[in-house]
Amino acid sequence: MSLYPSLEDMKVDHMAQAQISHSHQQAPPQQQQHIASAPSAPAPTMGGSALYPSLGDFMGMEISHETVIKEMPTEVGQQVLQYQPSAHGMVAPVTGQQNMGMMRAEVKQGVRQLVACKDASGKLGIRVQHVNKGVFVALVTKGSPAALAGLRFGDQILQINGLTVAGFDREKVMNLIKKAPASRIELAIRDRPYERTLTLQKDSNGHVGFIFKDAKITSIVKDSSAARNGLLTEHTILEVNGQNVVGMKDKELSQILTASDRSMTLTIIPTFIYDHMVKCMKSSLVRKEMDHSIPDM
């Protein structure tokens, strides 16, 4: 089963596959055999007299060359015609197979091991919070060993130097980190289990269709990319294209959203979980200390 980063990607992929299927159906038998034996055969180009001659049944409407020119951005129309379905990985004809924001934001399903050390002040550079007997990273200080090791907001800490910390409270974990050797701290981490990502596509006005306050989604615009791709209210934005935005003022967050490419990947978390994770920290501390660097790939 194919996976798509956005509903727009799925629609474009389906349209492209329908066009390719129609080309196979209309080709003479000998040509069909030739097409079937050539896995890298190029997709149809814009030179045809009818762009999607068989899509009446597929979409309930006939789509002409003029319709695509009017309704679809030129670059999207070209991608539809030149697109070859991918047999591996994410199918992303609109977003792009190598979209860096989507790759940085990916929440990996699994556990990884990190090795870090303390800085000259004897600090690792994190604060934690316990949620449902689990221990989660609530703050990663910019430029700290934790940031350099790749820890992110929302990561679940499973072990510290081989000791399982499930059921530990915040104070016990912070004391454990404080007493750990400065030269080497081994962490077993589950990658951001409460978080999920959505990839949205900007419209011709540069909007994806949601309103936020204090990074919390408060409203979704009807029939926008945000609505089509399942963005929900009562969720808080944690990352934009993999860059942490926790603690940023709304003006700063708006600037990052505006500067994003047409394809934008948001990392979100239910607001009630977010509020619990940051409740013991002053907002000024989060704004001042949180690491907002762009992750390396």
N, C-alpha and C positions, 0 to 999 in steps of 0.2 A: 504494500500500500504506500503510495507516494505521500510525502510530507511537504507542506507548503508553509513558508513563514507568514504569509498573509492571504486573505481571501482574494485579493487582487491577483496574487501570483497563481492561485488555483484556477481562477477564471481564465486568465491568459493562457495557462498551460492547457486547459480543456479546449479552448478555442484553437490553439495551435495544433493539438492532436486531432481535432475534428477536421481541420483543413488538410492535414497530412493524410488522414483516413480517406477523405473525399478524393484526394489526388490519386491514391492507390486504386479506389473504386473506378475512377474514370479512365485510368490508363488501360491501353490494349493489353491482352493476356501476356504477350511477350515482354512488354514493358513492365507489367506488374511483377513478373518473375525477376526481371533485372532489379527493380526497386527492392524486392524482398531480400535479394542476395547482397545488397549493398547497405550495410548498417550505418554507414556514414553519409548516406545520400543527403544532399542539401535540401533544406525546406524551400517551399515555393517562394518566389519573390513577387514584388509588387507589380510585375508586368502583366499579370493575368487580367482577363476582361471582367471576371467576377472574383472578389476577394474571398468571400465565404459562401460559395454557391449552395452548400448543403446545410447551412446552419439554421434554416427555417424551423426544422423539427427540434433542433438542439436548444435554441434560445427563444423560439416563438416569434422570430422576426428575421427578415432578410437583412444582412449587413453588407452594404456596398462599399466601394472604395471611398465614395463621398462621405458616407457615414463615419468611417474610421478617421478621415481627415478632420471631420467636424467634432467628433466626440472623444477621440483619444489623442493624447500627446504624441507628437511625431515619433519620439524615441520609443514609446511603448508600442506603437503600431509596427515599427521596424523590428522590434524584438519579437512580436508575435509571428511575423513572417519568416524571420531568420532563425527562430528558436528550434533547437533539437532537444527533445525530452532527455533528461538525465537518468541513467540507470542506477546511479548511486547517490546517496546523500539527499540533501534538501533540494526540492525543485523550486527554483526561484527566478523565473524569466523576467520579472519586473524588478525585484529587489536586487538580484545579482547573486550568482553562486559564491563569489568571494567578497560579499559585503562585510567590511571590517567591523562595523558596528554590531551586526548580528553575531559575528564570530566572537567578539569580545564579551557580549552579553550572555552567551549561551550558558544555561544552567545545566551542568553535567550531572548525570544521574550516577552517583558513585561516591566512593571515599578515596581521598588522596592523602599522602603523607607529606608534611612540610617540616623542614629543619630550619630553625632560626637561632639567632643569638641575641643577647641584650646589647643595648647601646652603652656608651660611656657612663651614662647615669644609672646603669643597671636596670633599664626598663625595656620591655618588649614592644610596648606601644599599642596595647589594646585594652578595652574594657569589655566586660561580658555581662550577660543577663541570663537568668534561668527562666525557661518557659516549658511548662508541662514536663518537668524532670529532665529537660535537656538544657545544655549550656550553649549560648549563641553569642557570636561576636556583635557587639553593639556600637563599637567605635574602633576605628583603625586610624592611628595618628599619622599625619602626613610625614613622609620621610623617615618613618620608624622602621626598625627591623621587620615588624609585622607586615608593613606595607610592601617592603622590598621582597618579602617571602611570598606575597600574593594572597594574604588573608583579605577577606571582603566582608562588608556588613551583611549579617544574616548567616554567615557560615556557622555550622554546628560543630563544636569541639567534642569529639568522642573520647580521645585519650590525650594525656599530657605525659610524655616520657614513659609510656606504657601503662599508665594508671587510668582506668576507665572512670570518667567523671559524671556519668549519668546519675542524676539525683543530687548532685552537689549544688549548693547555692552560690550566689555571686561572690560573696566574701571568701568562701572556702577555695574557689577556683583562683581568685586573684592572689590569695596567700600562697597557693601552690605555685603559681607562676613566679611570685616574688622570691620564693625559696629555691627555685630551680637553678641549676648551674648557669652561669652567664654565657659560657662558651657554646652550649648546645642545648636546644629545647626541641624535642620531637613532638609534633602534633599530628593526630589523625583527625581529618576534617571531612565532614559531609558538606557538599557544595550547596549552600543556600536553599535548604529544603522547603522553606515557606514562600519562596519567591517564584515568579514565573515571568516569562518574557512574551511580548507581542510586537510584531513588526507592522507598522502602519505606513501608509503612502500619502504624502502631501498632495492636496489638490492644486489647481492652477493658481490659487491665491496663497499657497504655502501653508494651508491649514490641514490638520488631521482630524479635528472635530471633538475636542474636549475642553472643559474649563476646570481650572484647579485653583486651590487656595492653600497656602502653606504646604505645597506639594501634594495635597490630597485631591483626588478626582472628585469634583462636585457635580458635574453635569456632562452629558454626552450629547453631541449634536446629531439629530436624526439623519439617517442615511449617509453618515460620514464614514471615513475609513475606521475611525475608532469604534463606531457602532457596528460596522460590518465584521470587525475582527474580534469583538467580544470584550473590549475594554469596559471595566465596571467602575461605578462609583464606590465610595467607601474603601478605596484602595489608595495607597501612597506611592508616589514615584520614587524609586531608589536610584535608578541608573538611567542614563540616556546614551544609547549606543555603547554601553559598557562602562561609561564614566560615572562614578559615584556623584550624586547630587544631594545627598542627605545633609541637611543643615544649611543649604543655600537659600537665600532669599528668593522670593518669587520672581523678582526682576532678573536676577542672575539665571535662574532656571529658564525663564522665557527667552533669554538671549541664547542659551545653549540649544533650546528647541528650534529657534528661528535659524540658527547657523547650521543646523543639521542638514544632511543631504535629503533628497526626496524620500528615500526609504529611511525610516526612523524606528529603532528598536528600543522599547521601554521595558525596564524591569520594575515590577510592581509587587506589593505585598499588602495583605489586608491591613487596614489602618489600625484596627484594634490590637493586632500583633505588634505593629510598628510602635504604637504608643506605649505598649508594655515594655518593649525593648529599650526605649530611650527615657522612660519615666524617671529614672534615678540620676539623670544627667541634665545639667542646665543647658538650655538652648544655646546660650552664648558659647559654652564649651564645645558643643557639637559644631557650631559654625566656625569656630576658631581652629579646632584641632583636626577635624575630619579630613582624611586623605581624599582629594578630588582628582588625583592624577588619572590619566588614561592608561588602562592596563596594556602591557606589552603583549604581543602575539608571538 
